[in-house]
């Protein structure tokens, strides 16, 4: 991988351009995908795509904030309302309650079948 080396003069001109954009004397960067203005006060680590993220396959280079967008699928973005969450909790509690009741009845029927009906089974 041959990365172009950046000279001190290149870094100086980039810094001067960034300072001019922050001061408002130079036009701000424009998102290459959406055409929206990129706030010049955003730090570079936010506006530049990280090196470990692929180009996205579109071949478009340049400033963009699309890597900051929510990458989840639509079905994963769905959020529960408080009433939905309460309903789910009630259903789960009811399911657990029924399961425990079934287990208790099963144990009770085993004791009756074995002829042992004493409730003090923790003595042995």
GROMACS elastic network, one bead per residue, 0.5 to 0.9 nm:
[ bonds ]
;  ai    aj funct       b0    kb
    2     5     6  0.88032   500
    6     9     6  0.81638   500
    6    10     6  0.61107   500
    6    11     6  0.68731   500
    7    10     6  0.51631   500
    7    11     6  0.64164   500
    7    12     6  0.86397   500
    8    11     6  0.51165   500
    8    12     6  0.60823   500
    8    13     6  0.86782   500
    9    13     6  0.61974   500
    9    14     6  0.85716   500
   10    13     6  0.52663   500
   10    14     6  0.61797   500
   10    15     6  0.85950   500
   11    14     6  0.50797   500
   11    15     6  0.60909   500
   11    16     6  0.85794   500
   12    15     6  0.50892   500
   12    16     6  0.61243   500
   12    17     6  0.85643   500
   13    16     6  0.50194   500
   13    17     6  0.60604   500
   13    18     6  0.85235   500
   14    17     6  0.50887   500
   14    18     6  0.61263   500
   14    19     6  0.86000   500
   15    18     6  0.50405   500
   15    19     6  0.61351   500
   15    20     6  0.85461   500
   16    19     6  0.50720   500
   16    20     6  0.60897   500
   16    21     6  0.85837   500
   17    20     6  0.50109   500
   17    21     6  0.61288   500
   17    22     6  0.86076   500
   17    26     6  0.72115   500
   18    21     6  0.50803   500
   18    22     6  0.62182   500
   18    23     6  0.85930   500
   18    26     6  0.84874   500
   18    28     6  0.87859   500
   18    40     6  0.73543   500
   19    22     6  0.50721   500
   19    23     6  0.61191   500
   19    24     6  0.85479   500
   19    25     6  0.87933   500
   19    26     6  0.87236   500
   19    40     6  0.87867   500
   20    24     6  0.60636   500
   20    25     6  0.52093   500
   20    26     6  0.52832   500
   20    27     6  0.83846   500
   21    25     6  0.59751   500
   21    27     6  0.60263   500
   21    28     6  0.55649   500
   21    29     6  0.81938   500
   21    40     6  0.58899   500
   21    41     6  0.84651   500
   22    25     6  0.77836   500
   22    26     6  0.80396   500
   22    28     6  0.80926   500
   22    39     6  0.86311   500
   22    40     6  0.53324   500
   22    41     6  0.60949   500
   23    26     6  0.76765   500
   23    40     6  0.88454   500
   24    27     6  0.68929   500
   24    28     6  0.78377   500
   24    40     6  0.86468   500
   27    30     6  0.88161   500
   28    37     6  0.64134   500
   28    38     6  0.63999   500
   28    39     6  0.69110   500
   28    40     6  0.59333   500
   29    32     6  0.89441   500
   29    36     6  0.86460   500
   29    37     6  0.60600   500
   29    38     6  0.54435   500
   29    39     6  0.76747   500
   29    40     6  0.72317   500
   29    63     6  0.70653   500
   30    33     6  0.87395   500
   30    34     6  0.82169   500
   30    35     6  0.56628   500
   30    36     6  0.55813   500
   30    38     6  0.55926   500
   30    39     6  0.89561   500
   30    62     6  0.89524   500
   30    63     6  0.68939   500
   30    64     6  0.76254   500
   31    34     6  0.55809   500
   31    36     6  0.52820   500
   31    37     6  0.61607   500
   31    38     6  0.62738   500
   31    62     6  0.76891   500
   31    63     6  0.54663   500
   31    65     6  0.68199   500
   31    66     6  0.86313   500
   32    35     6  0.56747   500
   32    36     6  0.80390   500
   32    60     6  0.74378   500
   32    61     6  0.76602   500
   32    62     6  0.62684   500
   32    63     6  0.61380   500
   32    64     6  0.58154   500
   33    36     6  0.82195   500
   33    60     6  0.79697   500
   33    63     6  0.86594   500
   33    64     6  0.65663   500
   33    65     6  0.86245   500
   33    66     6  0.78473   500
   34    37     6  0.87938   500
   34    64     6  0.80403   500
   34    65     6  0.89949   500
   34    66     6  0.86937   500
   37    40     6  0.86730   500
   38    41     6  0.86263   500
   38    42     6  0.77487   500
   38    47     6  0.77895   500
   38    63     6  0.81968   500
   38    64     6  0.78789   500
   38    65     6  0.78832   500
   39    42     6  0.56404   500
   39    47     6  0.89368   500
   40    43     6  0.78646   500
   41    44     6  0.89157   500
   42    45     6  0.83308   500
   42    46     6  0.65806   500
   42    47     6  0.67324   500
   43    46     6  0.55985   500
   43    47     6  0.66630   500
   43    48     6  0.88430   500
   44    47     6  0.51892   500
   44    48     6  0.58659   500
   45    48     6  0.56648   500
   45    49     6  0.77863   500
   45    50     6  0.76832   500
   46    49     6  0.75492   500
   46    50     6  0.86727   500
   46    65     6  0.77045   500
   46    68     6  0.76193   500
   47    63     6  0.65346   500
   47    64     6  0.64409   500
   47    65     6  0.58170   500
   47    67     6  0.87289   500
   47    68     6  0.83727   500
   48    51     6  0.88124   500
   48    62     6  0.82579   500
   48    63     6  0.62258   500
   48    64     6  0.70138   500
   48    65     6  0.75784   500
   48    67     6  0.86417   500
   49    52     6  0.83957   500
   49    53     6  0.68692   500
   49    54     6  0.86688   500
   49    55     6  0.83019   500
   49    62     6  0.89394   500
   49    63     6  0.78659   500
   49    64     6  0.74867   500
   49    65     6  0.77834   500
   49    66     6  0.86580   500
   49    67     6  0.64111   500
   49    68     6  0.86163   500
   50    53     6  0.56146   500
   50    54     6  0.85121   500
   50    67     6  0.85094   500
   51    54     6  0.75147   500
   53    56     6  0.77810   500
   53    67     6  0.84011   500
   54    57     6  0.72643   500
   55    58     6  0.68047   500
   55    59     6  0.64023   500
   55    60     6  0.74213   500
   55    61     6  0.74148   500
   56    59     6  0.72490   500
   56    60     6  0.83540   500
   57    60     6  0.81451   500
   58    61     6  0.85532   500
   61    64     6  0.83825   500
   64    67     6  0.74081   500
   64    68     6  0.88397   500
   65    68     6  0.54457   500
   65    69     6  0.71796   500
   66    69     6  0.52679   500
   66    70     6  0.86815   500
   67    70     6  0.81610   500
   67    71     6  0.81033   500
   68    71     6  0.82949   500
   70    73     6  0.85878   500
   70    77     6  0.88199   500
   72    75     6  0.81952   500
   72    76     6  0.60866   500
   72    77     6  0.64402   500
   73    76     6  0.52707   500
   73    77     6  0.64845   500
   74    77     6  0.51722   500
   74    78     6  0.69687   500
   75    78     6  0.57539   500
   76    79     6  0.82558   500
   80    83     6  0.80152   500
   80    84     6  0.58799   500
   80    85     6  0.60556   500
   81    84     6  0.52020   500
   81    85     6  0.62060   500
   81    86     6  0.85967   500
   82    85     6  0.50635   500
   82    86     6  0.60688   500
   82    87     6  0.85480   500
   83    86     6  0.50408   500
   83    87     6  0.61229   500
   83    88     6  0.86366   500
   84    87     6  0.50569   500
   84    88     6  0.62093   500
   84    89     6  0.86522   500
   85    88     6  0.51189   500
   85    89     6  0.62103   500
   85    90     6  0.86497   500
   86    89     6  0.51075   500
   86    90     6  0.61726   500
   86    91     6  0.86132   500
   87    90     6  0.51245   500
   87    91     6  0.61678   500
   87    92     6  0.86264   500
   88    91     6  0.50869   500
   88    92     6  0.61438   500
   88    93     6  0.85818   500
   89    92     6  0.51189   500
   89    93     6  0.60970   500
   89    94     6  0.85290   500
   90    93     6  0.51281   500
   90    94     6  0.60964   500
   90    95     6  0.85545   500
   91    94     6  0.51052   500
   91    95     6  0.61219   500
   91    96     6  0.86693   500
   92    95     6  0.50108   500
   92    96     6  0.61952   500
   92    97     6  0.84997   500
   93    96     6  0.51441   500
   93    97     6  0.60268   500
   93    98     6  0.86026   500
   94    98     6  0.61431   500
   94    99     6  0.85579   500
   95    98     6  0.52012   500
   95    99     6  0.62003   500
   95   100     6  0.87029   500
   96    99     6  0.50117   500
   96   100     6  0.61512   500
   96   101     6  0.85428   500
   97   100     6  0.52270   500
   97   101     6  0.61904   500
   97   102     6  0.87017   500
   98   101     6  0.50219   500
   98   102     6  0.61788   500
   98   103     6  0.86398   500
   99   102     6  0.51420   500
   99   103     6  0.62724   500
   99   104     6  0.86498   500
  100   103     6  0.50502   500
  100   104     6  0.61132   500
  100   105     6  0.86136   500
  101   104     6  0.50352   500
  101   105     6  0.61552   500
  101   106     6  0.85132   500
  102   105     6  0.51359   500
  102   106     6  0.60549   500
  102   107     6  0.86356   500
  103   106     6  0.50041   500
  103   107     6  0.61975   500
  103   108     6  0.85501   500
  104   107     6  0.52159   500
  104   108     6  0.61609   500
  104   109     6  0.86837   500
  105   109     6  0.61337   500
  105   110     6  0.86195   500
  106   109     6  0.51935   500
  106   110     6  0.62774   500
  106   111     6  0.87636   500
  107   110     6  0.50933   500
  107   111     6  0.63169   500
  107   112     6  0.87814   500
  108   111     6  0.52119   500
  108   112     6  0.63956   500
  108   113     6  0.87944   500
  108   117     6  0.82405   500
  109   112     6  0.50872   500
  109   113     6  0.61976   500
  109   114     6  0.86388   500
  110   113     6  0.51545   500
  110   114     6  0.61943   500
  110   115     6  0.86622   500
  110   116     6  0.86772   500
  111   114     6  0.51912   500
  111   115     6  0.62871   500
  111   116     6  0.52153   500
  111   117     6  0.57768   500
  111   118     6  0.83508   500
  112   115     6  0.51393   500
  112   116     6  0.59755   500
  112   117     6  0.57718   500
  113   116     6  0.76074   500
  113   117     6  0.89524   500
  114   117     6  0.82406   500
  116   119     6  0.86777   500
  117   120     6  0.88968   500
  118   121     6  0.66641   500
  119   122     6  0.83112   500
  120   123     6  0.61850   500
  120   124     6  0.87463   500
  121   124     6  0.63833   500
